[in-house]
Amino acid sequence: MIWLLLLFTAICLTNVKFNFKTIFKDYLGKSQTNAIRGIFAILIFFSHFTTYVSLESNFGDNIYLKIISSIGQLMVAPFLFYSGYGIYCSAKKKPNYIKTFPKHRFLKTLVFFDLAVIPYLIIALVRGSSYNIWHILLSFTGWTSLGNSNWFMFAILMLYIFIYLSALFTKRKINLKTILITTMFTIGYIFLVNYFKQGATYWTDTVLCFSGGMLVAHFKDKIDSLLKRKAILCTLFCIVICATLFFIKTKTAGLPYIFIYNVLSIFFCLTVSVLTSRIQINNRILQFLGTYGFEIYILQRIPDILLQPILGQYTVPFFFASLIVTLVISIIFKRLTAILIEKPHKNHLLSRL
């Protein structure tokens, strides 16, 4: 597996551009963030894939597992960070964005997720898995799972609710006060979910990245000005903070661990942003993968589940077969949901809700 990871690293480094004079203006633009999403979508694929195979106890596989486990939940942090950043920017640019947010953002995401859960339900029923009716119903919120990845979708849906409620407190205006209220809601979410999901720290250890992304959007001009003058110093500062927090988290547990990991995740995203302000990942493959980031994340376990009995003992063929099938069904899913939900004709799904 280490060779597959090295191959992916080589792909990520192709066509990289450097800017030593100033920052790239669009380092947090759609093209660049899609490339970053593409990188982490595949890293998540690597991580999930390892749960469906028995890797050999050799030097290469041990190094691979060490790298994947060290990255851990930081794989999902940029998705939350960019989501918060994007929502804040959109709300600032579009006067009616918050007004239409429940339907055009929350409901749309929920419908996307629910449509993706249906294949898992079918697979579970065909394989004879026994779930009670409440487990099945709650799986469509992300609170429970039918074999699919669920915690992230539950978290993102709740974060959407938090920012909408926060915007109502600030008369549908997005500002620093909105971010602070959203952050308070999120902290409450961390305590509450940690109570119900004891031991499952991954449910909450990166959720504050959403607020981190909004804060970066709010102070974007000041951050850009600082990066133009002190890029190297900013990079070193973020790396030192990340390294320090990474060490501290190994010595903590429970709620302290969750909050330390949240801060680590935010500074990890800041480090990525600082680096991409001077290093542009101009890679169409990664941009393509980032465009299908949601679909890859939520659908990737389907080929893993179906192909494991056939190819589970052949790691490399299993990996590529699963990756190819994931990409194919992701493209199909995105196009089908576009027909059902996104296209502006009177019969599309959201118009009926």
C-alpha positions as CSV (number, residue, x, y, z in Angstrom):
1,M,0.0,0.0,0.0
2,I,2.9,2.4,0.6
3,W,3.6,2.3,-3.2
4,L,0.0,3.4,-3.9
5,L,0.3,6.2,-1.4
6,L,3.6,7.3,-3.0
7,L,2.1,7.2,-6.5
8,F,-0.8,9.4,-5.3
9,T,1.8,11.8,-3.7
10,A,3.6,12.0,-7.1
11,I,0.3,12.9,-8.8
12,C,-0.4,15.6,-6.2
13,L,3.0,17.2,-6.9
14,T,2.6,17.4,-10.7
15,N,2.2,20.8,-12.3
16,V,2.7,22.6,-8.9
17,K,3.4,26.3,-9.3
18,F,5.3,28.5,-6.9
19,N,5.0,32.3,-6.3
20,F,7.9,33.7,-4.3
21,K,7.0,37.4,-4.9
22,T,3.4,37.6,-3.6
23,I,0.4,35.4,-2.8
24,F,-1.9,33.8,-5.4
25,K,-5.1,35.9,-5.4
26,D,-7.3,32.8,-5.7
27,Y,-5.6,30.6,-3.1
28,L,-9.0,30.1,-1.5
29,G,-10.9,30.1,-4.7
30,K,-13.0,27.3,-6.1
31,S,-10.2,25.8,-8.3
32,Q,-7.6,25.6,-5.6
33,T,-10.0,24.4,-2.8
34,N,-11.4,21.7,-5.1
35,A,-7.8,20.5,-5.6
36,I,-7.3,20.3,-1.9
37,R,-10.6,18.6,-1.5
38,G,-9.5,16.1,-4.1
39,I,-6.4,15.3,-2.1
40,F,-8.2,14.7,1.1
41,A,-11.1,12.8,-0.5
42,I,-8.6,10.2,-1.8
43,L,-6.8,10.2,1.6
44,I,-10.1,9.4,3.2
45,F,-10.6,6.6,0.5
46,F,-7.2,5.2,1.6
47,S,-8.2,5.3,5.2
48,H,-11.6,3.6,4.7
49,F,-10.1,1.0,2.4
50,T,-7.7,-0.3,5.0
51,T,-10.7,-1.4,7.1
52,Y,-11.7,-3.8,4.4
53,V,-8.4,-5.6,3.8
54,S,-5.8,-7.4,6.0
55,L,-2.5,-5.8,5.3
56,E,0.7,-7.7,5.6
57,S,3.0,-7.0,8.5
58,N,5.9,-5.7,6.5
59,F,7.9,-2.5,6.5
60,G,5.9,-0.8,3.6
61,D,2.5,-1.6,5.0
62,N,3.5,-0.6,8.5
63,I,4.8,2.8,7.3
64,Y,1.6,3.3,5.3
65,L,-0.6,2.5,8.3
66,K,1.5,4.9,10.4
67,I,1.0,7.7,8.0
68,I,-2.7,7.2,7.6
69,S,-3.3,6.9,11.3
70,S,-1.1,10.0,12.0
71,I,-3.2,12.1,9.6
72,G,-6.3,10.7,11.2
73,Q,-9.3,13.1,11.5
74,L,-7.3,15.9,9.9
75,M,-8.4,14.4,6.6
76,V,-11.9,15.8,7.0
77,A,-10.9,19.1,8.6
78,P,-10.5,21.0,5.2
79,F,-14.0,20.0,4.2
80,L,-15.5,21.6,7.3
81,F,-13.1,24.6,7.0
82,Y,-13.9,25.3,3.3
83,S,-17.6,24.9,4.0
84,G,-17.6,27.5,6.7
85,Y,-15.5,29.8,4.5
86,G,-17.7,29.3,1.5
87,I,-20.9,29.9,3.3
88,Y,-19.6,33.1,4.9
89,C,-18.4,34.5,1.5
90,S,-21.7,33.6,-0.2
91,A,-23.8,35.2,2.5
92,K,-21.7,38.4,2.1
93,K,-22.1,38.5,-1.6
94,K,-25.8,37.4,-2.0
95,P,-28.4,39.5,-0.1
96,N,-31.0,36.6,0.0
97,Y,-28.6,33.8,0.8
98,I,-29.6,33.3,4.4
99,K,-33.3,33.6,3.6
100,T,-33.0,30.8,1.1
101,F,-30.5,28.8,3.1
102,P,-32.9,26.3,4.6
103,K,-34.1,25.1,1.2
104,H,-31.2,25.7,-1.1
105,R,-28.4,24.5,1.3
106,F,-29.8,22.5,4.2
107,L,-32.6,20.7,2.5
108,K,-30.6,20.1,-0.7
109,T,-27.7,18.5,1.3
110,L,-30.2,16.4,3.3
111,V,-31.8,15.1,0.2
112,F,-28.4,14.4,-1.4
113,F,-27.4,12.4,1.7
114,D,-30.7,10.5,1.9
115,L,-30.6,9.5,-1.7
116,A,-27.0,8.2,-1.1
117,V,-28.2,6.2,2.0
118,I,-30.8,4.2,0.0
119,P,-28.3,1.9,-1.8
120,Y,-26.8,1.1,1.6
121,L,-30.3,0.2,2.9
122,I,-30.9,-2.0,-0.1
123,I,-27.5,-3.8,0.4
124,A,-28.2,-4.3,4.1
125,L,-31.6,-5.8,3.4
126,V,-30.3,-8.1,0.7
127,R,-27.4,-9.3,2.9
128,G,-29.9,-10.0,5.7
129,S,-28.8,-7.3,8.1
130,S,-31.3,-6.7,10.9
131,Y,-31.9,-3.1,11.8
132,N,-34.9,-1.9,13.7
133,I,-37.2,0.8,12.2
134,W,-35.7,3.6,14.4
135,H,-32.2,2.8,13.4
136,I,-33.2,2.9,9.7
137,L,-35.1,6.2,10.1
138,L,-32.2,7.8,12.1
139,S,-29.8,6.7,9.4
140,F,-31.4,9.2,7.1
141,T,-30.2,12.0,9.5
142,G,-26.7,10.6,9.8
143,W,-27.2,9.8,13.5
144,T,-26.9,6.0,12.8
145,S,-25.3,4.1,9.9
146,L,-26.3,1.3,7.6
147,G,-22.7,0.7,6.6
148,N,-22.2,4.2,5.2
149,S,-20.1,7.0,6.5
150,N,-22.5,9.1,8.6
151,W,-21.0,11.2,11.4
152,F,-19.7,13.9,9.0
153,M,-23.1,14.4,7.3
154,F,-24.8,14.6,10.7
155,A,-22.3,17.2,11.8
156,I,-22.5,19.3,8.7
157,L,-26.3,19.3,8.8
158,M,-26.2,20.5,12.4
159,L,-23.7,23.2,11.6
160,Y,-26.0,24.4,8.8
161,I,-28.8,24.7,11.4
162,F,-26.4,26.5,13.8
163,I,-25.4,29.2,11.3
164,Y,-29.0,29.8,10.2
165,L,-30.1,30.2,13.8
166,S,-27.2,32.5,14.5
167,A,-28.0,34.6,11.4
168,L,-31.6,35.0,12.8
169,F,-30.1,36.5,16.0
170,T,-28.2,39.0,13.8
171,K,-31.2,39.8,11.6
172,R,-29.9,37.6,8.7
173,K,-26.7,39.6,8.5
174,I,-23.4,37.6,8.6
175,N,-20.8,39.2,10.7
176,L,-18.4,38.4,13.6
177,K,-21.3,38.1,16.0
178,T,-22.8,35.4,13.8
179,I,-19.6,33.5,13.9
180,L,-19.3,33.7,17.7
181,I,-22.9,32.5,18.2
182,T,-22.3,29.6,15.7
183,T,-19.2,28.7,17.7
184,M,-21.2,28.7,20.9
185,F,-23.8,26.4,19.4
186,T,-21.0,24.1,18.1
187,I,-19.4,23.9,21.6
188,G,-22.8,22.9,23.0
189,Y,-23.0,20.3,20.2
190,I,-19.6,18.9,21.2
191,F,-20.7,18.4,24.9
192,L,-24.1,16.9,23.9
193,V,-22.8,14.5,21.2
194,N,-19.9,13.5,23.4
195,Y,-22.5,12.5,26.1
196,F,-24.5,10.3,23.6
197,K,-21.5,9.0,21.6
198,Q,-19.0,8.4,24.4
199,G,-15.6,7.2,23.2
200,A,-16.4,8.2,19.6
201,T,-14.3,11.4,19.6
202,Y,-14.2,11.5,15.8
203,W,-17.8,12.8,15.9
204,T,-16.8,16.1,17.4
205,D,-13.0,16.6,17.2
206,T,-12.9,18.7,14.0
207,V,-16.3,20.5,14.0
208,L,-14.9,23.8,15.1
209,C,-13.1,24.0,11.7
210,F,-16.4,25.3,10.3
211,S,-16.2,28.4,12.5
212,G,-12.4,28.6,11.7
213,G,-13.3,28.8,8.0
214,M,-15.8,31.6,8.7
215,L,-13.2,33.5,10.8
216,V,-10.7,33.4,7.9
217,A,-13.4,34.7,5.5
218,H,-14.2,37.5,7.9
219,F,-10.6,38.6,8.3
220,K,-9.5,37.6,4.8
221,D,-8.2,41.1,3.8
222,K,-6.0,41.3,6.9
223,I,-4.8,37.8,6.5
224,D,-3.8,38.5,2.8
225,S,-1.9,41.6,3.8
226,L,0.0,39.6,6.5
227,L,0.8,36.8,4.1
228,K,2.2,39.2,1.5
229,R,4.7,40.5,4.1
230,K,5.3,37.6,6.4
231,A,4.5,34.3,4.5
232,I,7.5,32.3,5.8
233,L,7.0,33.5,9.4
234,C,3.2,32.6,9.2
235,T,4.0,29.2,7.8
236,L,6.6,28.5,10.5
237,F,4.2,29.7,13.2
238,C,1.3,27.5,12.0
239,I,3.6,24.4,11.7
240,V,5.1,24.9,15.2
241,I,1.5,25.3,16.7
242,C,0.4,22.1,14.8
243,A,3.4,20.2,16.0
244,T,2.9,21.3,19.6
245,L,-0.8,20.5,19.7
246,F,-0.1,17.2,17.9
247,F,2.2,16.2,20.8
248,I,-0.1,17.5,23.5
249,K,-3.1,15.6,22.2
250,T,-1.3,12.3,22.7
251,K,-1.1,13.1,26.4
252,T,-4.9,13.9,26.8
253,A,-8.2,12.1,26.6
254,G,-11.9,12.9,26.8
255,L,-13.2,16.5,26.4
256,P,-9.7,18.1,26.7
257,Y,-8.5,15.9,23.8
258,I,-11.5,16.9,21.7
259,F,-11.0,20.6,22.1
260,I,-7.2,20.3,21.6
261,Y,-7.8,18.3,18.4
262,N,-10.3,21.0,17.2
263,V,-7.7,23.7,17.6
264,L,-5.1,21.5,16.0
265,S,-7.5,20.9,13.1
266,I,-8.0,24.6,12.6
267,F,-4.3,25.3,12.6
268,F,-3.8,22.4,10.2
269,C,-6.3,24.1,7.8
270,L,-4.5,27.4,8.3
271,T,-1.2,25.8,7.4
272,V,-2.7,24.3,4.2
273,S,-4.1,27.8,3.4
274,V,-0.8,29.6,4.1
275,L,1.1,27.1,1.9
276,T,-1.3,27.3,-1.0
277,S,-1.1,31.1,-0.9
278,R,2.4,30.6,-2.4
279,I,2.2,27.1,-3.8
280,Q,-0.6,26.5,-6.3
281,I,-1.8,23.0,-6.9
282,N,-2.7,23.3,-10.6
283,N,-3.8,19.7,-11.1
284,R,-6.9,18.9,-13.1
285,I,-7.1,15.4,-11.8
286,L,-7.3,16.7,-8.2
287,Q,-9.7,19.4,-9.2
288,F,-12.0,16.8,-10.8
289,L,-11.8,14.6,-7.7
290,G,-12.6,17.6,-5.5
291,T,-15.7,18.4,-7.6
292,Y,-17.0,14.9,-6.7
293,G,-15.7,15.1,-3.1
294,F,-19.1,14.6,-1.5
295,E,-20.1,11.7,-3.7
296,I,-16.7,10.0,-3.3
297,Y,-17.0,10.3,0.5
298,I,-20.5,9.0,0.9
299,L,-20.5,6.3,-1.8
300,Q,-17.0,4.8,-1.5
301,R,-18.0,2.1,1.0
302,I,-20.5,0.6,-1.5
303,P,-17.8,-1.0,-3.8
304,D,-15.7,-1.8,-0.7
305,I,-18.6,-3.8,0.7
306,L,-19.6,-5.5,-2.6
307,L,-16.1,-6.3,-3.8
308,Q,-14.5,-7.4,-0.6
309,P,-15.8,-11.1,-0.8
310,I,-14.4,-11.3,-4.4
311,L,-11.1,-9.3,-4.2
312,G,-10.5,-8.8,-0.5
313,Q,-7.4,-11.0,-0.6
314,Y,-5.9,-9.2,-3.6
315,T,-5.1,-5.8,-2.1
316,V,-3.9,-3.8,-5.1
317,P,-6.5,-5.1,-7.6
318,F,-9.2,-4.6,-4.9
319,F,-8.0,-1.0,-4.4
320,F,-8.1,0.0,-8.0
321,A,-11.4,-1.8,-8.7
322,S,-13.0,-0.1,-5.7
323,L,-11.6,3.3,-6.7
324,I,-12.8,3.0,-10.3
325,V,-16.2,1.9,-9.3
326,T,-16.4,4.7,-6.7
327,L,-15.6,7.3,-9.3
328,V,-18.1,5.8,-11.8
329,I,-21.0,5.7,-9.4
330,S,-20.0,9.2,-8.0
331,I,-20.3,10.6,-11.5
332,I,-23.6,8.8,-12.1
333,F,-25.0,9.9,-8.8
334,K,-24.1,13.5,-9.3
335,R,-25.8,13.6,-12.7
336,L,-28.9,11.9,-11.5
337,T,-29.2,14.2,-8.5
338,A,-28.7,17.2,-10.8
339,I,-31.7,16.0,-12.8
340,L,-33.8,15.4,-9.6
341,I,-32.8,18.4,-7.6
342,E,-30.6,21.1,-9.2
343,K,-32.1,21.7,-12.7
344,P,-34.5,24.7,-12.6
345,H,-37.6,23.1,-14.1
346,K,-41.0,22.9,-12.4
347,N,-40.9,19.2,-11.8
348,H,-37.6,18.9,-10.0
349,L,-37.6,17.4,-6.5
350,L,-37.0,20.4,-4.3
351,S,-39.8,22.4,-6.0
352,R,-42.3,19.8,-4.7
353,L,-41.0,20.1,-1.1
